[in-house]
Each structure stands twice: as C-alpha cells, then as structure tokens.
Amino acid sequence: MFLLIPHCLECRCISLGIELLIPDRFNSCNKACCVCGSLKADLKLEDRVYICVRGNRMDKDLNAAINLEDARLIQSRLKMIHAVG
C-alpha cells in the first residue's frame, strides 16, 4: 500500500501541472540551518525548535521547508541551464 503513495502523488501533480520534487532520502534538510548551512547532528524527532550554533532559532519544520524550497530553486535553475546549453 505504501508503495502506491509516491505514484499517486506523481499522477496528481501531473494532472494539476505541478512539479513534484522528491528529495534524496538522505537529504539533511531538517538538520541543516537554512541561514548558515551548518549541520546539527544531534537534532531529535521530539525537538520542535531548531537552534543553530550561530544563533538562528526557528521552528524545526519551517527550517526544513525553507531548505526544501532552496533545493527546488536550485533544481529549477539547473534545468534552465541544461535547456539553454
């Protein structure tokens, strides 16, 4: 059953004209600071606030969402470069 979820999500995105970005499963988007990029290896699942060693403090999910958006922008720019080149 679980294996159908990515396929259904991909089909739905295609029908709506939405680009689907699936990050690498080892992507550390939730452990990297969205401001400076430093990694917080000891981040636990129950931690709700991301506190960077350099002072950034925000909701852990917001930090991960910003990192995923940055990854999406980079991927889109790479596609444009390959399309032109």
C-alpha positions as a Markdown table, in Angstrom:
| # | Residue | x | y | z |
|---|---|---|---|---|
| 1 | Met | 0.0 | 0.0 | 0.0 |
| 2 | Phe | 2.8 | 2.4 | 1.0 |
| 3 | Leu | 4.5 | 2.0 | -2.4 |
| 4 | Leu | 1.4 | 3.4 | -4.2 |
| 5 | Ile | 1.6 | 6.8 | -2.4 |
| 6 | Pro | 4.5 | 8.2 | -4.4 |
| 7 | His | 2.9 | 7.0 | -7.7 |
| 8 | Cys | -0.5 | 8.5 | -6.8 |
| 9 | Leu | 1.2 | 11.8 | -5.7 |
| 10 | Glu | 3.1 | 11.9 | -9.0 |
| 11 | Cys | 0.0 | 11.3 | -11.1 |
| 12 | Arg | -1.9 | 14.0 | -9.2 |
| 13 | Cys | 0.9 | 16.5 | -9.7 |
| 14 | Ile | 1.0 | 15.8 | -13.4 |
| 15 | Ser | -2.8 | 16.3 | -13.7 |
| 16 | Leu | -2.6 | 19.6 | -11.9 |
| 17 | Gly | 0.6 | 20.8 | -13.7 |
| 18 | Ile | 2.6 | 20.9 | -10.6 |
| 19 | Glu | 6.3 | 20.0 | -10.4 |
| 20 | Leu | 7.0 | 17.2 | -7.9 |
| 21 | Leu | 10.3 | 17.4 | -6.0 |
| 22 | Ile | 11.2 | 14.3 | -4.1 |
| 23 | Pro | 14.4 | 15.0 | -2.1 |
| 24 | Asp | 17.0 | 12.3 | -1.6 |
| 25 | Arg | 16.1 | 10.2 | 1.4 |
| 26 | Phe | 19.5 | 11.0 | 3.0 |
| 27 | Asn | 19.0 | 14.8 | 2.4 |
| 28 | Ser | 19.7 | 16.6 | 5.7 |
| 29 | Cys | 17.2 | 19.4 | 5.1 |
| 30 | Asn | 15.9 | 19.2 | 8.6 |
| 31 | Lys | 19.4 | 19.1 | 10.2 |
| 32 | Ala | 21.0 | 22.0 | 8.2 |
| 33 | Cys | 20.5 | 25.6 | 9.2 |
| 34 | Cys | 18.6 | 27.5 | 6.5 |
| 35 | Val | 20.6 | 30.6 | 7.3 |
| 36 | Cys | 24.2 | 29.5 | 7.5 |
| 37 | Gly | 24.1 | 25.8 | 6.4 |
| 38 | Ser | 25.8 | 24.4 | 9.5 |
| 39 | Leu | 24.6 | 20.9 | 10.4 |
| 40 | Lys | 23.1 | 19.9 | 13.8 |
| 41 | Ala | 23.7 | 16.2 | 14.1 |
| 42 | Asp | 22.1 | 15.8 | 17.5 |
| 43 | Leu | 18.6 | 17.1 | 16.3 |
| 44 | Lys | 16.0 | 14.7 | 17.7 |
| 45 | Leu | 12.5 | 13.9 | 16.4 |
| 46 | Glu | 10.9 | 15.4 | 19.5 |
| 47 | Asp | 12.8 | 18.7 | 19.2 |
| 48 | Arg | 10.4 | 21.3 | 17.9 |
| 49 | Val | 12.7 | 24.3 | 17.7 |
| 50 | Tyr | 15.8 | 24.4 | 15.6 |
| 51 | Ile | 18.6 | 26.3 | 17.4 |
| 52 | Cys | 21.7 | 26.8 | 15.3 |
| 53 | Val | 25.2 | 27.1 | 17.0 |
| 54 | Arg | 25.4 | 30.6 | 15.3 |
| 55 | Gly | 22.2 | 31.9 | 16.9 |
| 56 | Asn | 19.4 | 31.1 | 14.4 |
| 57 | Arg | 16.3 | 30.0 | 16.2 |
| 58 | Met | 13.1 | 28.9 | 14.5 |
| 59 | Asp | 10.5 | 26.1 | 14.2 |
| 60 | Lys | 12.2 | 22.9 | 13.0 |
| 61 | Asp | 9.6 | 22.3 | 10.3 |
| 62 | Leu | 9.9 | 25.9 | 9.0 |
| 63 | Asn | 13.7 | 25.5 | 8.8 |
| 64 | Ala | 13.3 | 22.2 | 6.8 |
| 65 | Ala | 10.6 | 23.8 | 4.5 |
| 66 | Ile | 13.0 | 26.7 | 3.7 |
| 67 | Asn | 15.8 | 24.2 | 2.9 |
| 68 | Leu | 13.5 | 22.2 | 0.6 |
| 69 | Glu | 12.4 | 25.4 | -1.2 |
| 70 | Asp | 16.0 | 26.3 | -1.7 |
| 71 | Ala | 16.7 | 22.8 | -3.2 |
| 72 | Arg | 13.7 | 23.2 | -5.5 |
| 73 | Leu | 15.1 | 26.6 | -6.8 |
| 74 | Ile | 18.5 | 25.1 | -7.4 |
| 75 | Gln | 17.0 | 22.2 | -9.3 |
| 76 | Ser | 14.9 | 24.6 | -11.4 |
| 77 | Arg | 17.9 | 26.7 | -12.2 |
| 78 | Leu | 19.9 | 23.6 | -13.2 |
| 79 | Lys | 17.1 | 22.5 | -15.6 |
| 80 | Met | 17.1 | 26.0 | -17.2 |
| 81 | Ile | 20.9 | 25.9 | -17.7 |
| 82 | His | 20.7 | 22.5 | -19.3 |
| 83 | Ala | 17.8 | 23.6 | -21.5 |
| 84 | Val | 19.8 | 26.6 | -22.8 |
| 85 | Gly | 23.2 | 24.8 | -23.0 |
